[in-house]
């Protein structure tokens, strides 16, 4: 019976092609993604493979696998979802069954009964063909995804390295990443593995029209974010709850040509965040710290100049005086409130501040010296972490 149906494969392919164009019209109708001739030939080739398995057995020939493997690879290249391909394979199995049953009914009752009793062979054959198709599809899908990932990573790399100012590079990145050449951009750097859950941007971004490209770069994961109508502050609010690793957010830049600048700013923002402190550090919220981080040599000189002999004290005394100065600044220069933060009397705070003035040789009533002390504390903390 299978041999008879082999001679009727053109009719089988015509019927299945017509049905596929109706039931999976998005991908198959009118040659949208798959040309009718391609559909028809693949239906014939895969049905022939199933019928060969039925007639000659599962261990005698190996060439049957070529057709389903080729179909799977081709459909992956054409962007047809695997579910749609499997749907047509199931329809093909149903149609093969109908055609085989029609042939069997022309035979004697005993032959019909024998065919029905051996129907499992049909299911086994079509299952093997479907499985081979899936293997071909998935192997090609992985290859295509790997190629796309490498291309995306390469384009992100040239942008963050500052080559986006080259019109040819910008045009290639525009086409390859789907990002506009001109627009409002920020860069986010996340210290984590690309497979980590929170490298995927918050779902709300897509709904707000924000475009994001994610790729690894060195030991970071880079997000290129085209803001659209969103503000950087709003973006910070959306991302902060989703990030459980250290991350830095740049200031806003104009177009792909300035992505390299944004990357550098995001790196600076990241370094304002302690290594053991997860969360998002937004550059525009940490500009004083960023000034310190951006120039370690100047930060060291500033700390030494503003804090003077305080840095030469024994560890315990130095920590007490610097903690007092920090508390005093946090308390808006109120000795009483600083004492509450430090669990000591206000007079103790005042005495420590006087000692600081003696060791630095400058008055804390001087605006410039206070500014230098604030920055010096940031510099001291940063240098100590480094």
N, C-alpha and C positions, 0 to 999 in steps of 0.2 A: 504493500500500500504506500509506503514511503517512497518507493521507486516511482510509482504513478504520480504522486504529488510533485516529485522532482521535475517532471515534465510540465507541470502546471505552474511553476514558479513565476513566470511573467504575469499571469493572471493574479496570483497571490500578491505580488508586489504592487500591481496597479490598485487593487482594492485597499491594501494597507496604506499606500501613499495618499489616496483620497481620504481615507478615514483620519490619518495623521494630520492632514492639512486642516481638518475641522476641529479635532480634539486638542491639538497643540498648535493652534494657528499662529500664536505669537512667534514661534520659532520656525515653523515649517510652511505656513501658508504663503503662497506667492513668492517662494524663494527668499523669504525674509533673511534667515541666516543659513538655511540649508536649501540648496537648489533641488527641485523635484527630481532631476536625474540622479543626484547624489543619494537622495532618500530611496529611490526605487532600487538602485544598484545595491545599496547596503542591505535593504530588506531581502533581496534575492540571495546575497552572499551569506547572510547570517542564517536564513532559513535553510539554505543548502548545508551549512555546517551542522545544524541540528539534525537534519535528515540523514547526513552521512554518519553521525554518531548513532542514530537509531538503527541504520541498516548494517553498519560494519562493526559496531561495538565501540566501547570506550577505550580500549587499549590497543587498537590496531593502527590507527592513523593519528598523526600529530598536526597535519596541515589545517585541520578544521579551525584551529585557534586563530589563524591569521586574520580572518574576516572580522570577528568581534573585537580583537585587539585594535585593529585599524579603525573600526567604527568608533570605539571609545576615544582613541586619541584625536580623531578628526572632530568629533563633537565637542571635546574639551577646547580645542583650538577655535572652534566656531562660537564658543560661549553659550552653548545650549546647556541648561541645567541638567544634572544627572537624573533628577526625578522625571524630567520630560522624556529623556531617552529611555529610561526604564519603563515608563508608561507605554511607549510604543512597542517595546519588547514584549510587554504583557499582552498588548493587543495582537501582536504577531503570533504569540503562543495560542491565544484563543482562536485565531483564524486558521492556524495550522491544524489545531484539533478539529475544527469544523470540516476542513477539507479532507483530513484523514478519515473522519467518521463518515463523510459522504461516500468516499471510495469503499470503505468497509461495508456499508449498507448495500452496495451493489454485489457483494460477495455472498457466499453461503452463510446461513445462520451460525454455523460453527466458527467460521472465520471471523464473523462479527463479534461473537462472544470472546474469541481469543484475543482480538484486538482490544476490546474493552478491558479484558483482564490484564493486558500488558501496557495499559496506558501510562503506568508509572515511568516507562522508558522515555516517553515523550517529555514528561516533566523533568526528568533527570537530564535529558539532552538539552532542553531549552534553558534549564538552570545553569548548566555548565557554560553555555554560550553567553548568557547574561552575566555570569560571574567574570568571564574573560573580558567582556566589554567593560565592566566596572573597573577591572584591573588596568586596562588600557587607558581608560578615562582618568583615573586617579593618578597614575604614573605621569601622564602628560600634564595634568593639572598642577602637580608638584613642580615639574620642570618649568612650566609657564610662570608659576608664582615665584619660583626662585629667580628666574630671569627678571621678572618685574621688580622684585625686591632689590636686586642688585642695581637695576637701573635707577630706582628711586633713591637708594642709598648714595649712588654716585652723584646724582643731581643735587641732593641735599648737601653732600660733602663740598661740591664746588661752590655752592651758595654760601655756606657758613665760613668757607675759607676766603670769602670776599671777592669771588670772581663773577658775581652777578652783574657787575657794572659793564661787563662785556656784552654787547647786544646779542651776539650769537649764543652765548651761554644763557642769557636771560630768556631768549626765545625758545631754546631747547627745554629749559626748566618749565617754562610756561606750558608748553605742549605736553611734556612728560609728567608733570605733577598736577596739572589741571588748576594752576594758580594764576591769577592775573599778574602781569608785569608791573602794573602800578596799583597801589592800594596801601591800606594801613596794616602794617605787620608788627607782630612781636614774636620773639623766640622764647620758648620754655625749654630749660634743660632739667632733666630728671636723672638723679643718680640711682639707677636700678637696671636690672636686666630687662631686655626688650619684651620678654615673655611675662613680666610682672603684670598683675591685673590692672594696676592704675596707670599704665602707660597709655591706655586708651582714654582719650579725652571724654569729659562729661557728656552724656547723651544730649543734654540741653543745647549744646553748641550747634549741632546740625539743625535743630528746629529754629535757631536764631539766625541761620544763614552764615554761620562762621565756618570757614574751611580750614581743615587741619591736615597736615602731612606729618607722619611720624616715621623716624628712622634712627638707627643707632649711629653714633659717631664717637670714635675713641671709646672712652669708658662712660659715656653719657647716652641718654636717649633724647633726641632733639625733636621738638615740636615746632614746625613752622605754622604760625597761626595768622590767617588773613581775617582781620576783625570785622570786615563789613561795616555794619552800623553799630557794632558793640563798642563800648568804651573799655579801656584797659582795666579800669577799676572794677567794672562789672565782670570782666573775664576773671579777675583775681577772685572775686566772690564766688564765682561758679566753680573754679578749679580747686580752691583751697580745701573744701570738704572731701574731695576725691583723692587727694595726694597723701600717701602715707610714707613717702620717701622724701629726701632732701630735693628741693627743686628751686630754680631761679628763673624769674620772669624779667625779661628786658623791658626797657622803655619802648615806646612806639617809634617805628621808622617808616620811611616812605619807599615802598616798592621792593622788588627782588634785588635791586642793585645795592640795597643797604642791609641785606640779611647778614652779611659779615659783621657789620657794626652791631646789629642786634645780638648776634651770637656772643660777641665780646662783652656786651652789657649784661647779658644773661649770666655769663660766667662770673662776672663781678658780683652780681646779685647773689649768686649761689654761694660765693665765698664769704658773704656777710652772715651766712647761716652756719652755726656751729656744726661740726661734722657729726655729732651725735644727736642733733635736733632735727627730726623730720618736719616736713611742712614746706610751704611755698614762701620764698622770699622775693617780694616784688621790688624791683630797683627803685621805683619812684617813691616807695614808702621807706627806703633805707638809703637815701642819698648821702647823709653824713657818713654812715658806715662805709658806703661805696667809695667815697673820697679817700678814706683811710686804706681800704683794701686795694684800691687801684694802684697805690704807690707805696709798697712796703718800706722802701728806704726812707721816704719822707715821713711815713708813719713812725718809724723807729726814732728819727730825729725829733719829731714833734713830741713823742712821749718823753724822751730824754730831756728836751728843752723845757717843756711845761711842768713836768713833775720833779725835775731836778734831783736833789739828794733823797727824795722820798724812795726812789727806786734802789738806793744803796742800803736801805735799812734791812734788818733781819726780817725773815718771811712773815712772822706773826705780826710784828708792828706795822710792816708795810701793808699787809692785808687789812688790818684794822683801819688805818688811815684812808686807804683807797675805798673801802666799803663805806666809810662815813661820808666821803665826798660823793659817792654814787647816791647814797640815800638822801643827802642834802639836795642834790639836783632833782631827784625824783619827787621830793617833797616841796618843790618850788622854792628852795632856799629857806625853808622854815626849820629852825633848829628843833622846835617842839615836835613837829610831825616826823622829822628825821629820827628823833629819839624814840618815837613810838615804833618806827620801822625797825630800829636797831635794839629795842628793849633796853634803852638806857635814858638817863636824865638829859634834858636839853643842855645843861651846863657841860656835861661830858662831851656832847657834840661840839659845842662852842670851843672847848679846850682843844679838841682834836683839830678843828678847823684853823685855830691860831697856830698850832704846830705845823700844819701844812703850809701856811703862809710863811712861817719862818724858814722852812726847808726849801720852798720854791723861790723865796725872795720876792714874791709879788702878792698883792692884795686880792682877795676874792671879791672885793667890791669893784674891781676893774673889769669892765665888760669884755675887753679883749682877752684878758687872762682867763676869765671864766669860760669863754668860747674855746680857748686853747686847751683848758683842762678837760672840758667835755670830750673834745676830739682825742685828747691824749688818753683818756680812759678807754675809749673805743679802740684806739691803736694798741694800747697795752693788752686789752682783752684778746684782740685778734692775734697779736704776735705771740701771746702765751699759748693760744690754741694751736698755732702753726708749729 
